Amino acid sequence: LTGKADELRAWIGTSNWDIVAMTETWLREGQDWQLNVPRYRSFRRDRGAEKRRGGVALLVKEDVTAVFRGDITDGSSEALWVKLRNKKFMITLLGVYYRPLNSQRKLEEQMCREIADSYRSNNVVVVGDFNFPNIDWENHSVK
């Protein structure tokens, strides 16, 4: 996203999406202006000052009720969650994850726990960049 904020705003400006999820935003503290998109609220989780790249973000249209849920992740995984309520008052949890290519098993287990725990009493949608190169998504198999 760094260096492509104008392109992002132009792309979103020609659409009518309620939600835009992003991974590998590469944002740092103080770069809030890069996610300033008219008619959208932004939620983000940066990787941190000590690491480069990474990061996740959500843009949610202003007419969609969205509440940040910091209680779902303990901060060890690169993720963020929001609770959404649509015009029919249906509530959905939306999680966006970025899993670095060479993640340790501990991080994968934490991500799976967070997703499983969120399913207990909610409608859930999980999106992201999971970097599992051995999964054949078209044939639903593992290479």
Residue frames as qw, qx, qy, qz and C-alpha x, y, z in Angstrom:
[[0.000, 0.886, 0.464, 0.000, 0.00, 0.00, 0.00],
 [0.347, -0.702, 0.104, 0.613, 2.90, 2.31, 0.70],
 [0.127, -0.336, 0.503, 0.786, 3.29, 4.53, -2.35],
 [0.058, -0.247, -0.815, -0.521, 0.00, 3.37, -3.86],
 [0.087, 0.435, 0.626, -0.642, -2.51, 5.34, -1.78],
 [0.334, 0.413, -0.142, -0.835, -3.71, 7.44, -4.73],
 [0.347, 0.106, -0.825, -0.433, -4.19, 4.30, -6.82],
 [0.099, -0.272, -0.912, 0.290, -6.15, 2.68, -3.98],
 [0.205, 0.469, 0.374, -0.773, -8.45, 5.70, -3.62],
 [0.378, 0.341, -0.429, -0.746, -9.06, 5.83, -7.38],
 [0.280, -0.004, -0.940, -0.196, -9.78, 2.09, -7.52],
 [0.028, -0.389, -0.812, 0.435, -12.22, 2.23, -4.61],
 [0.211, 0.422, 0.104, -0.876, -13.78, 5.41, -5.98],
 [0.427, 0.200, -0.577, -0.666, -14.93, 3.53, -9.08],
 [0.355, -0.142, -0.924, -0.019, -16.53, 0.74, -7.04],
 [0.537, -0.493, -0.028, -0.684, -19.33, 0.33, -4.59],
 [0.632, -0.040, -0.742, 0.222, -17.82, -2.20, -2.19],
 [0.577, -0.763, -0.119, -0.265, -18.92, -2.20, 1.41],
 [0.695, -0.627, 0.321, 0.143, -15.65, -3.72, 2.64],
 [0.644, 0.647, -0.387, 0.132, -12.10, -3.85, 1.29],
 [0.822, -0.517, 0.196, 0.136, -9.59, -6.16, 2.99],
 [0.476, 0.779, -0.384, 0.135, -5.86, -5.72, 2.47],
 [0.878, -0.387, 0.092, 0.266, -2.73, -7.64, 3.40],
 [0.682, -0.008, 0.139, 0.718, 0.92, -6.65, 3.22],
 [0.072, 0.962, 0.256, 0.062, 0.05, -2.99, 3.66],
 [0.659, 0.183, -0.159, 0.712, 3.61, -2.15, 4.79],
 [0.143, -0.844, -0.099, -0.507, 2.23, 0.74, 6.85],
 [0.483, -0.027, -0.537, 0.691, 3.89, 2.23, 9.90],
 [0.205, -0.730, -0.481, 0.440, 2.72, 4.49, 12.69],
 [0.061, -0.615, 0.067, 0.783, 2.00, 7.97, 11.36],
 [0.007, -0.081, 0.705, 0.705, 0.88, 6.81, 7.92],
 [0.324, 0.453, 0.720, -0.413, -2.86, 7.05, 8.61],
 [0.337, 0.600, -0.108, -0.717, -3.34, 9.35, 5.62],
 [0.101, 0.251, -0.847, -0.458, -2.64, 6.44, 3.25],
 [0.026, -0.337, -0.941, -0.029, -5.95, 4.86, 4.26],
 [0.219, 0.461, 0.296, -0.807, -7.99, 8.07, 4.09],
 [0.027, 0.214, 0.789, 0.576, -10.65, 7.05, 1.59],
 [0.374, -0.071, 0.059, -0.923, -13.83, 9.13, 1.37],
 [0.777, -0.141, -0.157, -0.593, -16.93, 7.37, 2.77],
 [0.855, -0.018, -0.508, 0.100, -14.84, 4.62, 4.46],
 [0.518, -0.766, 0.338, -0.175, -13.52, 4.00, 7.97],
 [0.627, 0.459, -0.617, 0.121, -10.22, 2.24, 8.30],
 [0.808, -0.523, 0.255, -0.090, -9.05, -0.44, 10.70],
 [0.662, 0.579, -0.459, 0.130, -5.48, -1.65, 10.60],
 [0.799, -0.544, 0.223, 0.124, -2.80, -3.65, 12.33],
 [0.395, 0.799, -0.453, 0.030, 0.75, -2.83, 11.37],
 [0.873, 0.083, -0.424, 0.227, 3.57, -5.31, 11.75],
 [0.614, -0.736, -0.047, 0.280, 5.56, -3.03, 14.03],
 [0.106, 0.944, -0.291, -0.113, 8.56, -0.76, 13.83],
 [0.451, -0.545, 0.689, 0.160, 11.08, -3.57, 14.22],
 [0.565, 0.147, 0.773, 0.247, 9.86, -5.54, 11.19],
 [0.159, 0.313, -0.384, -0.854, 9.41, -4.57, 7.57],
 [0.326, -0.067, -0.742, -0.581, 6.50, -5.26, 5.27],
 [0.172, -0.334, -0.902, 0.215, 3.44, -7.18, 6.45],
 [0.192, 0.189, 0.301, -0.915, 0.38, -5.60, 8.03],
 [0.040, 0.459, 0.853, 0.246, -3.35, -5.96, 7.47],
 [0.144, 0.180, 0.159, -0.960, -6.16, -3.44, 7.04],
 [0.158, 0.556, 0.810, 0.100, -9.88, -3.15, 6.41],
 [0.134, 0.008, -0.083, -0.987, -11.82, -0.31, 4.86],
 [0.046, 0.479, 0.868, -0.122, -15.50, -0.39, 5.83],
 [0.024, -0.525, -0.397, -0.752, -18.12, 1.85, 4.27],
 [0.078, -0.182, 0.414, -0.888, -19.46, 4.44, 6.73],
 [0.664, -0.165, -0.068, -0.726, -23.04, 3.13, 6.51],
 [0.815, -0.078, -0.573, 0.010, -21.96, -0.32, 7.76],
 [0.554, -0.755, 0.233, -0.261, -21.74, -0.59, 11.53],
 [0.807, 0.259, -0.440, 0.296, -18.27, -1.88, 12.39],
 [0.524, -0.798, 0.239, -0.178, -16.62, -2.31, 15.78],
 [0.387, 0.569, -0.703, 0.180, -12.98, -3.31, 16.25],
 [0.913, -0.372, -0.045, -0.162, -12.60, -6.58, 18.20],
 [0.206, 0.705, -0.630, 0.251, -9.17, -6.57, 19.80],
 [0.630, -0.386, 0.569, -0.362, -10.14, -9.38, 22.16],
 [0.957, 0.233, 0.033, -0.171, -10.06, -12.13, 19.52],
 [0.784, 0.409, -0.287, 0.368, -6.34, -12.07, 18.79],
 [0.677, -0.645, -0.089, 0.343, -3.58, -11.89, 21.36],
 [0.072, 0.941, -0.244, -0.222, -1.38, -9.87, 19.03],
 [0.524, -0.402, 0.676, 0.327, 1.03, -12.66, 18.12],
 [0.523, 0.368, 0.676, 0.365, -0.66, -13.25, 14.76],
 [0.038, -0.160, 0.238, 0.957, -0.88, -10.63, 12.06],
 [0.086, -0.495, -0.819, -0.277, -4.62, -10.20, 12.12],
 [0.184, 0.033, 0.299, -0.936, -7.47, -7.91, 12.88],
 [0.054, -0.441, -0.893, -0.073, -11.13, -8.56, 13.55],
 [0.245, -0.034, 0.085, -0.965, -14.22, -6.37, 13.33],
 [0.231, 0.423, 0.844, -0.236, -17.83, -7.06, 14.21],
 [0.108, -0.035, -0.427, -0.897, -20.13, -5.97, 11.40],
 [0.309, 0.474, 0.725, -0.394, -23.85, -5.33, 11.50],
 [0.128, 0.203, 0.600, 0.763, -25.66, -4.86, 8.23],
 [0.320, -0.157, -0.089, -0.930, -28.91, -3.01, 7.52],
 [0.738, -0.275, -0.486, -0.379, -30.90, -6.12, 8.47],
 [0.499, -0.680, 0.392, -0.367, -29.07, -6.18, 11.83],
 [0.986, 0.030, -0.130, 0.100, -27.28, -9.42, 10.98],
 [0.324, -0.839, 0.434, 0.052, -23.99, -9.63, 12.86],
 [0.923, 0.300, -0.122, 0.206, -20.87, -11.10, 11.30],
 [0.512, -0.713, 0.324, 0.353, -17.30, -11.26, 12.52],
 [0.717, 0.678, -0.099, 0.128, -14.77, -10.48, 9.81],
 [0.639, -0.610, 0.325, 0.339, -11.13, -11.41, 10.26],
 [0.637, 0.737, -0.218, 0.064, -8.26, -10.57, 7.95],
 [0.788, -0.480, 0.303, 0.239, -4.95, -12.42, 8.31],
 [0.508, 0.737, -0.445, 0.003, -1.48, -12.24, 6.85],
 [0.894, -0.339, 0.266, 0.120, 0.63, -15.35, 7.38],
 [0.076, 0.780, -0.557, -0.275, 4.26, -14.82, 6.36],
 [0.773, 0.365, -0.474, -0.210, 5.56, -17.50, 4.01],
 [0.575, 0.213, -0.725, 0.313, 8.00, -19.06, 6.48],
 [0.522, -0.579, 0.173, -0.602, 5.88, -18.83, 9.62],
 [0.033, 0.245, -0.916, 0.315, 6.61, -21.04, 12.57],
 [0.369, -0.322, -0.854, -0.174, 4.12, -23.72, 13.54],
 [0.176, -0.399, -0.608, 0.664, 3.35, -21.87, 16.80],
 [0.180, 0.267, -0.064, -0.945, 2.00, -18.90, 14.79],
 [0.397, -0.068, -0.713, -0.574, -0.12, -21.18, 12.61],
 [0.336, -0.350, -0.852, 0.198, -1.59, -22.88, 15.68],
 [0.030, -0.383, -0.385, 0.839, -2.45, -19.49, 17.21],
 [0.295, 0.141, -0.360, -0.874, -4.15, -18.39, 14.01],
 [0.425, -0.189, -0.829, -0.311, -6.19, -21.61, 13.90],
 [0.237, -0.384, -0.738, 0.502, -7.20, -21.19, 17.57],
 [0.103, 0.309, 0.131, -0.936, -8.35, -17.62, 16.99],
 [0.403, 0.036, -0.545, -0.734, -10.43, -18.61, 13.98],
 [0.418, -0.251, -0.872, -0.040, -11.92, -21.65, 15.73],
 [0.150, -0.364, -0.612, 0.686, -12.77, -19.63, 18.86],
 [0.211, 0.215, -0.063, -0.952, -14.50, -16.95, 16.80],
 [0.402, -0.082, -0.729, -0.548, -16.80, -19.54, 15.21],
 [0.080, -0.161, -0.894, 0.411, -18.32, -20.65, 18.51],
 [0.130, 0.639, 0.659, -0.375, -21.28, -18.28, 18.44],
 [0.132, 0.682, -0.098, -0.712, -20.91, -16.09, 15.37],
 [0.754, 0.624, 0.184, 0.096, -21.29, -15.87, 11.63],
 [0.458, -0.658, 0.362, 0.477, -17.66, -15.59, 10.56],
 [0.722, 0.679, -0.005, 0.133, -15.81, -14.61, 7.40],
 [0.575, -0.608, 0.340, 0.429, -12.02, -14.98, 7.30],
 [0.670, 0.730, 0.007, 0.139, -9.95, -13.57, 4.44],
 [0.360, -0.826, 0.368, 0.229, -6.30, -12.95, 3.91],
 [0.576, 0.613, -0.541, -0.004, -3.01, -14.07, 2.50],
 [0.866, -0.426, 0.221, -0.139, -2.27, -17.41, 4.13],
 [0.226, 0.718, -0.655, -0.069, 0.82, -18.32, 2.08],
 [0.743, -0.151, 0.645, -0.092, 0.24, -22.05, 2.01],
 [0.305, 0.555, -0.556, -0.538, 1.99, -22.88, -1.31],
 [0.024, -0.116, 0.986, 0.115, 1.33, -26.62, -1.06],
 [0.430, 0.428, 0.662, -0.440, -2.44, -26.25, -1.10],
 [0.055, 0.144, 0.691, 0.706, -4.05, -26.76, -4.48],
 [0.291, 0.262, 0.393, -0.832, -7.07, -24.49, -4.02],
 [0.538, 0.220, -0.409, -0.704, -8.70, -25.52, -7.30],
 [0.652, 0.018, -0.736, -0.180, -8.66, -29.25, -6.52],
 [0.651, -0.603, 0.146, -0.438, -9.05, -28.92, -2.74],
 [0.964, -0.086, -0.154, 0.201, -5.96, -30.99, -2.04],
 [0.364, -0.836, 0.366, 0.188, -2.43, -30.75, -0.67],
 [0.692, 0.612, -0.383, 0.008, 0.55, -31.32, -2.96]]
